[in-house]
Amino acid sequence: MVKTTEQPIFAKELKRETYQMVINGKSTQAKSGEMATVYNPATGEVIAEVPKANLEDVDLAVEAAREAFDNGKWKRYPVGKRARVLNNIASIMRERFHQLVEMEVMNSGKTISAAQGQVMQAIEDFEFYAGAIVGHCGTVNNVPGQFFNYTQKEPIGVAAQIIPWNYPMMMAAWKVAPAIATGCSIVLKPASFTPITAILLAEICTEAGVPEGVVNVVTGPGATIGTYLTEHKGIDKVAFTGETNTGKDIMAKASETLKRVTLELGGKSPNIVFPDADLEAAVNGSVFGIFYNTGQSCEARSRLFIHEDMYDEFMESFLDKTRKLVVDDPMSEKSHVGAIISKQQLDKIHRYVEGAKEEGATVVTGGHPLKVEGFAEGYWYAPTVITNVTNDMKIAQEEVFGPVVVVMTFTDEKEVIQLANDTKYGLAAAIWAKDQGLIKRVSDRIQAGVVMVNCPFSAFPGTPFGGYKQSGFGRELGIETLDLYTETKSVLSYAGRKPLNPLNL
Ligand code: NDP
């Protein structure tokens, strides 16, 4: 039996000075008592402390998840009852929508409008999987008459879910909702920069009726506890979102015990504007495509390809709108661009921009850290547009993960498809055009898991999201995600009158 600290009731207030992990349905401190500080990246202020877990704490969380899975309570709930609990989670999140949004803004520095959309999507993810799981059935298959074959979907077991800092609540929902819908138990590890809304989500799960031990959250450094989770014998599956090299490391470590692995990794997504495109829609979508979420998005459209015939016209409007973006107080409804997550990330972005200049590129606007009035200790970067770029430059090949876009031109369809695909990544791509034949040809040939056609948005609950090539594998957010948390068992039976004797013995 898993024993955790005796703090069965979660604090009611969402905004706290100290948060605890959630292990076995209880608020749990790190065994060592060590805490880590969490900052507001927009102000640089300390907002809270969270436990700094070590391997012992991970063992406790995995044990709790294992026990919850093996005792079978959750996975044997009638599917409708599990679906009801997922809907309860969504309802509680709806009641606390504004507080959750506020916590997300405070912890991540993103704008309130971005946080509102993402928290709402997190809610809708639970609603979507509550519905989807009810129809997630096995099959009855065509076999010769005396035989009978059916399949059933069984939950994989205990999943470790490791998430990044750019969409803290939404990534937690993308992972938790399908996993628990299938009957799996989980140990969720949020990014060290942004642990708060993941902890709140786990508390809500418990409150909504998820049995103890099914949803656990451990907080601490990925390099130690994340690695340990990926190697842990008590874990059956690892679902990871983050940087491509971390994903490779995880895959190598998980291979030792042949864990199932899902990886949602980096991107350098092309945004292609053809000459027949609706100019205004293409400009608005392209500005959103790179500067939404302060460019800290795996699906950021960070390589802009403009057809030569409309380059001047497009750029005039694109630069005008970029320069008008409001980079200010994340809690203001007027802000378009928020803070950068950390000093390290800010420095990394600036190094990329400086490197681009050294490679011969031209910074047309932005290209420097910003001082925002009233937020002097925060981390801010000006929306940046870089031209005179060739696709082989570092700035066009590597993921900057900030508000920085490179612009290139093209003359024909074949050329732009070749350029768009000339990257190790393959997460997303956007096409702006009217010619339906061209749209179909380009969509078919683009190597990306997500193609946006005249559309600035990359995903809704129900649309599969994931990458080709080194952007990872496995799809999240779709119906098929449920398959990634289940095994298919095929049951083949013989129902003939005469017993079979295949070897004529
Ligand atoms: P990481 O990929 O390192 O981190 C993502 C998550 O994995 C975090 O929870 C992290 O924990 C954890 N983690 C780190 N190392 C390991 C490991 N060896 N084994 C298991 N888990 C691990 O991204 P970072 O946050 O460090 O950012 C690095 C760069 O990655 C950024 O500058 C950005 O360019 C890019 N990035 C890309 C993302 C994407 O979705 N494509 C998302 C986030 C970042 P902890 O936070 O404790 O380190």
Residues whose N, C-alpha, C, O or C-beta is under 5 A from the ligand:
A	BS01	NDP	I162 I163 P164 W165 K189 P190 A191 S192 F193 G220 P221 G222 A223 G226 T227 T241 G242 E243 T246 D249 E264 L265 G266 G267 C298 E399 V400 F401
